[in-house]
Amino acid sequence: MNPASPIRIVRRHATTWVMLDRPQVHNAFDDEVIAELHRAAEALAEEPDVRVVVLAGEGASFSAGADVRWMQRMVGASEEENRADAEKMARMFEAWYRLPKPVVGRIQGAALGGGVGLTAVCDIVVASVDAEFGLTEIRLGILPAVISPFVVPKIGVSAARELFLTGERFSAEKAREIGLVHYVVAPEKLDEVVEQVIEKLMAGAPQAQARAKRLLAFVPGKTPEEARETTTRNIAEARAGAEGQDGLKAFLEKRRASWRRDA
């Protein structure tokens, strides 16, 4: 990343932290943030030595949604220009959603609008007890359309009806209750619990984790019959593959599998 980049990437052994780095504006989104996040996701997908990715924000907030100056520019934009802008954002979220590695969200302060979208594309989310979430677009006369394919499967249609239509902010505890967040912790425990989650993920096999993520994207909405060919093929390929063979033998021989290493 260039020195003026709105994100900062930190490599820690087999874990890479992607930090939104605009604390002065609570890590608000603009076109440059979207482009850099997209590039980061695509690059990380091709990094064989990266086992886990942590998505976080510098400063008081994770991400407070759209940048005011960016919104001012978009007010005068045509529908065609808005469509092109939304397409870029959608592709960025898709790149994070499809990232073939576990993604851990570290959330503090405000996570609004697109910040909720980023939270939703994370596989496991650790939030500070004082974090505040909101799908506030409706109160601006717009709607959380681009992030809806990621948010709705995470929180369910019932919760989405309430939060999309009211635009009200909600607590970390409510976010946990509806499935957006997995752990709610004291602010001083945030990094400790993130590290504990990373340690758990490092026990898993990387190729199996990538397969599991693809399966989780495919199975919802399918009947058992519709899913059968894909699920049986996946387990057969995993069992017969080098990683599966090593994992099964390691279990039987009471030794560590080859992928077990420090985070």
HUCORGI-V491311 format. One line per field, one symbol per residue. ss: DSSP state (H for helix, E for strand, L for the rest). phi: phi as a letter, one per 30 degrees, with the letter a starting at -180 (. if undefined). burial: 1 if it has 9 or more other C-alpha atoms within 8 Angstrom, else 0. A space follows every 10 residues. Layout:
ss->???
phi->???
burial->???
This chain:
ss->LLLLLLEEEE EELLEEEEEE LLHHHLLLEL HHHHHHHHHH HHHHHLLLLL LEEEEEELLL LLELLELHHH HHHHHLLLHH HHHHHHHHHH HHHHHHHLLL LEEEEEELLE EELHHHHHHH HLLEEEEELL LEEELHHHHH LLLLLLLHHH HHHHHHHHHH HHHHHHLLEE EHHHHHHLLL LLEEELHHHH HHHHHHHHHH HHLLLHHHHH HHHHHHHHHL LLLHHHHHHH HHHHHHHHHH LHHHHHHHHH HHHLLLLLLL LLL
phi->.decddbbcb cbhccccccd bbddbhhddb ddeddddddd dddddccddc cbcccbbdid bdacjddedd ddddecdddd dddddddddd dddddddced bdcccccbid bbhddddddd dddbbcbddc dbcacdeedc ibaddddedc ddddcidddd eddddciddb ddddeddcjd bcbcbdedce dddedddeed dddddddddd dddddddcde icdedddedd dddddddddd dddddddddd ddchbddddd add
burial->0000111110 0001111111 1110011111 0011111101 1101100001 1111111101 1111111001 1000000000 0100110111 1110111011 1111111111 1111111111 1111111111 1111111100 0001001101 1101110011 0011011011 1100110111 1101111001 0011001110 1101110111 1011100000 0100001000 1001000100 0011111001 1000001001 001
